[in-house]
Amino acid sequence: MTSVINSYPKTCDIFCTVVDNYGDIGVSWRLARQLANEHDIRVRLWVDDLRSFAKLCSEANAVLDEQCCRGVEVRHWGKAFPAVKPAGLVIEAFACKLPESYVEAMGAQAHKPVWLNLEYLSAEEWVDGAHRLPSPHQRLPLVKYFFFPGFTGKTGGLLLERDLLARRDAFQADPVAQQAFWESVGMPERMKGDLRVSLFSYENKAVADLLEAWAQGATPIVCCVPEGRVLPQVAAFFGEASFDKLRTNGVDTWQRGNLRVQVLPFVEQERYDELLWACDVNFVRGEDSCVRAQWAGKPFVWHIYPQHDGVHMQKLQALSTLYGKGLSEKAYQANENMWLAWNGDGDIASAWQAYAAQRIELDHHARAWVDQLEDNNLALNLLDFFSQVGRIRAF
């Protein structure tokens, strides 16, 4: 028996391929920074699309194959993969396939790396049983473990920076800081009684009907739309054929009835958090913005990434059910119907009317939900699992 190993890794390699959105790289970049800056781990982030990464990190240079950004070594993951020594902790983000030469190098190490496949987020019950399951390599003396983010204590939890909730609370308690944020993105001062909504979505057939409901409603609504895939639909609602043409003419605001739409430039992750904190209701998409909306402690409406076989609706229902625990029946139904209608199953106008009527309870519930989640920290759970694997190997 050798001495018991009970320590965090000194080095970590995170591999990420960018598919067609910023979610994969968004999660990978957050995790890389947290491991490097909060736990003093030397992190290399391997990214196949540096242009997408540069949208999230302003100081990144999309043409440099090797650079340091905010304490993280960022490397371009090209076809010709360099000969490098594998890190002690290897994270394969969202089932991306590691370079074969790197896997061979892992197998040749005297002390094998701990190899994790960081999976997509899901609230489905089966995730509890699949979390941390091993998958031995067919040929090499390596084991890959499936690591599932999630919402229960039997999963890997969620990414949460050490000071995030304290910064959120300070921001939300400071009207001056909030006004400074609105001014920084070109927004007018808040008027008494208006409702501020952020709208971050994939293309969505329900957009026009929702905007019309807001325009005709009794409550003044200011809708903040970060630049992204839904903007052409928003522009079409206001009778504009080309949003890009409008932007070149300096137009970034539309008004109809009680609805004002303000287009925001693409913002970095930290500024996006402030947008979520400052708004009353947040429409979010995919995984990364969905999690950040939950940490904001505000009601949110989730547009899940659509899949051709429809299994995404099962995932939507699973989170709706879990998130809704503790709500009254009326508020639970209003929240679920709103999510379903936004994802194509129901009348969005009537769903919004019922949802808005439950906002007081939904506000309280959103804060209580954060209290349930905050002790299940993904980064800490990853590192604790690394130590557990080390102790097992020591015997």
C-alpha positions in Angstrom: 0.0 0.0 0.0 1.3 3.4 -0.9 0.6 6.7 0.9 -2.9 8.1 0.5 -3.3 10.7 -2.2 -5.7 13.5 -1.2 -5.0 16.6 -3.1 -6.3 18.7 -6.0 -4.5 18.5 -9.4 -1.7 20.8 -10.2 -2.6 20.9 -13.9 -5.7 20.6 -16.0 -6.5 20.3 -19.7 -10.0 21.2 -20.9 -11.0 20.3 -24.4 -13.9 22.1 -26.1 -15.3 22.1 -29.6 -17.6 24.9 -30.6 -20.7 23.5 -32.4 -23.0 26.3 -33.5 -23.5 28.4 -30.4 -21.6 29.9 -27.5 -22.9 27.5 -24.8 -20.1 24.9 -25.0 -17.3 27.3 -24.9 -19.1 29.5 -22.4 -19.3 26.7 -19.9 -15.7 25.6 -20.6 -14.3 29.1 -20.2 -16.1 29.6 -16.9 -14.8 26.3 -15.6 -11.3 27.1 -16.8 -11.2 30.5 -15.1 -12.6 29.1 -11.8 -10.1 26.3 -11.6 -7.2 28.6 -12.4 -8.2 31.7 -10.4 -9.9 30.1 -7.3 -7.8 26.9 -7.0 -4.4 27.9 -8.4 -4.4 25.1 -11.0 -2.5 25.5 -14.2 -5.2 25.2 -16.8 -4.9 24.8 -20.6 -8.1 25.4 -22.5 -8.0 23.8 -26.0 -10.5 25.4 -28.3 -11.1 24.6 -32.0 -12.8 27.9 -32.8 -10.9 30.9 -31.4 -13.2 33.4 -33.1 -16.1 32.3 -31.0 -14.0 32.3 -27.9 -12.9 35.9 -28.6 -16.5 37.0 -28.5 -16.5 35.9 -24.8 -13.1 37.3 -23.9 -12.2 40.7 -25.4 -8.5 40.4 -24.9 -8.2 37.1 -26.8 -6.5 37.2 -30.2 -8.4 34.9 -32.6 -5.2 34.3 -34.7 -2.9 33.3 -31.9 -2.4 29.6 -31.4 -1.1 30.1 -27.9 -1.9 32.9 -25.4 -2.7 33.6 -21.8 -6.1 35.1 -20.9 -7.2 35.8 -17.3 -4.9 33.3 -15.8 -5.7 30.5 -18.3 -3.5 29.2 -21.1 -5.6 29.2 -24.2 -4.5 26.9 -27.1 -5.9 26.5 -30.6 -7.0 22.9 -31.1 -6.1 22.4 -34.7 -5.8 19.3 -36.9 -2.1 18.9 -36.2 -2.2 18.4 -32.5 1.2 19.2 -30.7 3.1 16.8 -28.6 2.4 17.9 -25.0 2.5 16.2 -21.7 -1.1 15.4 -20.5 -2.4 17.2 -17.4 -3.2 15.5 -14.2 -6.9 16.3 -14.7 -8.3 16.0 -18.3 -11.8 17.3 -19.0 -13.5 16.4 -22.3 -16.3 18.9 -22.5 -19.6 17.6 -23.9 -18.3 14.4 -25.4 -15.8 16.1 -27.8 -13.4 13.5 -29.1 -9.8 13.9 -27.7 -6.9 13.8 -30.2 -5.7 10.3 -30.5 -2.1 11.3 -29.9 -3.1 12.9 -26.7 -5.0 9.8 -25.5 -1.9 7.6 -26.3 0.2 10.0 -24.3 -2.3 9.7 -21.4 -2.0 5.9 -21.5 1.8 6.1 -21.4 2.0 8.1 -18.2 3.2 6.3 -15.1 0.5 8.1 -13.1 -2.5 8.1 -15.3 -4.6 11.3 -15.5 -8.1 11.5 -14.1 -10.2 11.7 -17.3 -13.7 13.2 -17.1 -16.3 13.6 -19.8 -18.2 16.7 -18.6 -21.7 16.0 -19.9 -24.6 18.3 -20.8 -26.9 19.6 -18.1 -30.1 17.8 -17.4 -32.7 17.5 -14.6 -33.9 14.1 -15.7 -33.9 11.4 -13.0 -31.6 9.0 -14.8 -28.7 11.5 -14.5 -28.4 10.7 -10.7 -27.5 7.1 -11.5 -25.2 7.9 -14.5 -23.1 10.5 -12.7 -19.5 9.4 -12.1 -19.9 6.0 -13.9 -16.6 4.7 -15.3 -15.9 3.8 -18.9 -12.7 1.8 -19.3 -10.7 2.4 -22.6 -11.0 -0.6 -24.9 -7.2 -0.8 -25.5 -5.3 1.5 -23.1 -5.0 1.3 -19.3 -7.3 4.4 -18.9 -10.7 5.0 -17.4 -13.0 7.8 -18.4 -15.7 8.9 -16.0 -19.0 10.6 -16.9 -19.5 13.7 -14.9 -23.0 15.2 -15.0 -23.9 18.7 -13.9 -27.3 18.8 -12.3 -29.7 20.1 -9.7 -29.6 17.4 -7.0 -27.0 16.3 -4.5 -26.5 13.1 -6.5 -25.1 15.0 -9.5 -22.1 17.2 -10.1 -24.0 20.5 -9.4 -23.6 23.8 -11.2 -20.8 26.2 -11.9 -20.8 28.9 -9.2 -17.9 31.3 -8.7 -16.8 31.9 -5.1 -18.0 35.5 -5.0 -20.9 35.5 -7.5 -23.9 35.7 -5.2 -22.2 38.3 -3.0 -21.6 40.5 -6.1 -25.2 39.9 -7.3 -26.6 40.9 -3.9 -24.5 44.1 -3.8 -25.5 45.0 -7.3 -29.2 44.4 -6.7 -29.2 46.5 -3.5 -27.5 49.4 -5.2 -29.7 51.6 -7.5 -26.8 53.7 -8.5 -24.9 50.6 -9.8 -28.0 49.5 -11.7 -28.5 52.9 -13.3 -24.8 53.0 -14.3 -25.3 49.6 -15.9 -28.3 50.7 -17.9 -26.5 53.9 -19.0 -23.5 51.8 -20.1 -25.7 49.8 -22.5 -27.6 52.8 -23.8 -30.8 52.3 -21.9 -33.0 55.0 -20.4 -33.6 55.4 -16.7 -36.2 53.0 -15.3 -39.7 54.4 -15.0 -42.0 53.5 -12.2 -44.2 50.5 -13.1 -42.3 49.3 -16.1 -41.1 45.7 -16.5 -37.7 45.0 -17.8 -37.1 41.7 -19.7 -34.0 40.3 -21.3 -34.6 38.1 -24.4 -31.9 35.7 -25.4 -33.3 33.0 -27.6 -32.8 30.7 -30.6 -35.0 31.3 -33.6 -38.5 30.9 -32.1 -42.0 30.7 -33.8 -43.5 32.3 -30.7 -41.5 35.5 -30.8 -44.0 37.6 -32.8 -47.0 36.6 -30.7 -45.2 37.3 -27.5 -44.0 40.7 -28.7 -47.6 41.5 -29.8 -48.9 40.5 -26.4 -46.4 42.8 -24.7 -47.3 45.7 -27.1 -51.0 45.4 -26.4 -50.6 44.8 -22.7 -51.4 47.2 -19.9 -47.8 47.1 -18.4 -45.0 49.1 -20.1 -42.3 46.6 -21.0 -38.7 47.3 -21.9 -37.3 44.3 -23.7 -33.5 44.0 -23.9 -32.3 41.8 -26.8 -28.6 41.0 -26.9 -27.3 40.6 -30.5 -27.9 37.0 -31.6 -30.0 34.6 -33.6 -33.4 35.9 -32.6 -32.8 39.5 -33.8 -34.0 39.0 -37.4 -37.4 37.8 -36.1 -37.6 40.8 -33.8 -36.8 43.1 -36.7 -39.4 41.4 -38.8 -42.0 42.0 -36.1 -41.4 45.8 -36.4 -41.6 45.6 -40.2 -37.9 45.7 -40.9 -36.5 43.4 -43.5 -32.9 43.6 -42.5 -31.6 44.2 -39.0 -28.0 44.4 -40.2 -28.9 47.4 -42.4 -30.6 49.1 -39.5 -27.5 48.7 -37.3 -25.3 50.4 -40.0 -27.7 53.3 -39.8 -27.5 53.5 -36.0 -31.0 52.2 -35.3 -31.2 49.9 -32.2 -34.6 50.8 -30.6 -38.1 50.0 -31.7 -41.4 51.0 -30.1 -44.9 49.6 -30.5 -47.7 50.2 -28.0 -46.5 49.5 -24.5 -43.4 47.7 -25.8 -40.0 49.2 -26.3 -37.3 46.9 -27.6 -33.7 47.8 -27.1 -30.9 46.0 -28.9 -27.8 45.4 -26.9 -24.3 44.7 -28.3 -22.8 41.3 -27.6 -21.6 41.5 -24.0 -19.0 39.5 -22.2 -20.1 37.0 -19.6 -19.7 39.3 -16.6 -21.8 42.0 -18.2 -24.4 39.5 -19.2 -24.7 38.5 -15.5 -25.4 42.1 -14.7 -28.1 42.2 -17.3 -29.8 39.2 -15.7 -29.5 40.7 -12.2 -31.0 44.0 -13.4 -34.0 42.6 -15.3 -37.3 41.5 -13.8 -37.7 38.4 -16.0 -35.1 36.7 -18.1 -35.7 34.6 -21.3 -32.6 32.4 -21.7 -31.5 29.6 -24.0 -29.4 26.5 -23.9 -27.3 25.7 -20.9 -25.0 28.5 -19.9 -27.4 31.4 -19.8 -30.0 29.1 -18.2 -27.8 28.5 -15.2 -26.7 32.1 -15.0 -30.4 33.1 -14.9 -31.0 30.8 -12.0 -28.1 32.4 -10.0 -29.7 35.8 -10.7 -32.6 34.9 -8.5 -35.2 36.2 -10.9 -38.0 34.4 -12.8 -36.7 32.9 -16.0 -38.2 31.3 -19.1 -36.0 28.6 -20.8 -35.7 28.0 -24.5 -34.1 24.6 -24.7 -31.9 23.7 -27.6 -34.3 22.0 -30.0 -33.5 18.4 -31.1 -35.1 16.8 -34.2 -36.4 13.7 -32.2 -38.2 15.9 -29.7 -36.3 14.6 -26.6 -35.6 18.2 -25.6 -39.2 18.5 -24.4 -38.6 15.7 -21.9 -35.6 17.6 -20.6 -37.7 20.8 -20.4 -40.4 19.0 -18.5 -37.9 17.5 -16.1 -36.5 20.9 -15.1 -40.0 22.4 -15.0 -41.1 19.7 -12.6 -38.0 20.0 -10.3 -37.9 23.8 -10.4 -41.7 24.0 -9.6 -41.5 22.1 -6.3 -42.6 24.5 -3.6 -44.8 26.7 -5.8 -48.5 26.9 -5.4 -50.5 24.9 -8.0 -51.5 28.1 -9.8 -47.9 29.5 -10.0 -46.5 26.1 -10.9 -49.0 25.7 -13.8 -48.3 29.3 -15.0 -44.6 28.7 -15.0 -44.8 25.3 -16.8 -47.3 26.6 -19.4 -45.1 29.6 -20.1 -42.1 27.4 -20.7 -44.1 25.0 -22.9 -45.6 27.8 -24.9 -42.2 29.4 -25.5 -41.0 26.1 -26.8 -43.8 25.6 -29.2 -46.5 23.9 -27.2 -49.3 26.3 -26.3 -50.6 29.8 -26.8 -47.9 32.2 -25.7 -50.1 35.3 -25.2 -52.4 33.6 -22.7 -49.5 31.8 -21.1 -47.7 35.2 -20.6 -50.8 36.8 -19.0 -51.1 34.0 -16.5 -47.3 34.0 -15.9 -47.2 37.8 -15.2 -50.1 37.5 -12.7 -47.9 35.1 -10.6 -44.8 37.3 -10.7 -44.7 38.0 -6.9 -44.7 34.3 -6.0 -42.3 33.5 -8.8 -39.9 36.2 -7.6 -39.8 34.7 -4.1 -39.4 31.2 -5.4 -36.5 32.2 -7.6 -34.5 33.3 -4.6 -35.4 30.2 -2.6 -34.3 28.1 -5.5 -30.8 29.6 -5.4 -30.6 28.7 -1.7 -31.3 25.0 -2.6 -28.6 24.9 -5.3 -25.7 27.0 -4.0 -24.0 24.3 -1.9 -23.6 21.9 -4.8 -20.7 23.5 -6.6 -19.5 21.8 -9.9 -15.9 22.9 -9.7 -15.5 21.8 -6.1 -17.2 18.5 -6.9 -14.8 17.9 -9.8 -11.8 18.5 -7.6 -13.2 16.3 -4.8 -13.8 13.5 -7.3 -10.2 13.8 -8.5 -9.0 13.3 -4.9 -11.3 10.3 -4.4 -9.9 8.6 -7.5 -6.4 9.4 -6.3 -7.2 7.7 -2.9 -8.6 4.6 -4.7 -5.5 4.3 -6.9 -3.2 4.6 -3.9 -4.3 1.2 -2.5 
